[in-house]
Amino acid sequence: MKAVLPAAARPLLEPHLPADLDVAWFAKPAEANAMIADADIAWVDMQPTELVAEAIRHAGPKLQWVSTIYAGLDAFPLDTLRANDVTLTNGAGINAIAVAEYAVMAVLVAAKRFDTVLRAQDRHDWLKDAPGKIELAGTKALVIGYGTIGRMIGDRLAAFGVDVTGVTRTGRDGTISPDAWRDRLGDFDWVILAAPSTGATHVMIGRDELAAMKPSAWLINIARGDMIDDDALIAALTDGGIAGAVLDPTNPEPLPPEHPLWSTPNAIITMHLSGRSQTTMYARGAALFLENLAAFRAGTPMKNVADLDAGY
């Protein structure tokens, strides 16, 4: 049995791998593309993520399982994996704490306009009044996508006294369903995108959704950039239709220097750093891989098996 694994994770994995496992360690895309041809198992995470799909397309008929530390699967050739009956396990939960903390930071930055404070410091300008005066207690947040990360965001905001409503596919456990949140957008001070990237979430926030939000509301995106109509958002921010937006992901990435979002009023762009704002990603990813490897070899259920039809 052969596994293609990232050289970056070798110190974390190698001491714990079964002696009879044939392991190929890749450091470059070309190496992954060549090694995967006769592999049974592949962990071929690379940046940009388009390289992952390219590597998987070089896989041969032996490939049975693809592992990734990424929670989102939009970069993966799901149709190819489905057609070849390949199991895909994702990294849901690996970066959840960091991303949830980042989302809460975004809400706090927006509430207190800490971006304005930092710019004043850069100018050596002693502000005579606080630029942001929103207290989180008593405000309302809509978290669209109430999975692992969404629930962590909700728990942390609730500790600040925020009334949190989650959106799930089924409307379970007091959440609301995907067909209900648009009619309630005007109720919320914070609209937070934490949903997986699928066809159903593409441009889910457009002109109509932004118009339905409170003029004082903020949009926080820690999911994927293609969930927002950028032209509609730029217009809403420029015209004061909403108070502001914190955008961790953008579309495209990296955001070109000439893109108008950089200079749009009250847009705060954080360069898709949320998941990387921690030091445990590879350690958690390696631990999950080793646990799933043992299950794979034993023929028992693995963790984080993706639904290739649903896309997450």
Secondary structure, 3 states (H helix, E strand, C coil): CEEEEEHHHHHHHHHHCCCCCEEEEECCHHHHHHHHHHCCEECCCCCCCHHHHHHHHCCCCCCCEEECCCCCCCCCCHHHHHHCCCEEECCCCCCHHHHHHHHHHHHHHHHHCHHHHHHHHHCCCCCCCCCCCCCCCCCEEEEECCCHHHHHHHHHHHHCCCEEEEECCCCCCCCECCCCCHHHHHHCCEEEECCCCCHHHCCCECHHHHHHCCCCCEEEECCCHHHECHHHHHHHHHHCCCCEEEECCCCCCCCCCCCHHHHCCCEEECCCCHHHCCCCHHHHHHHHHHHHHHHHHHCCCCCCECCCCCCC
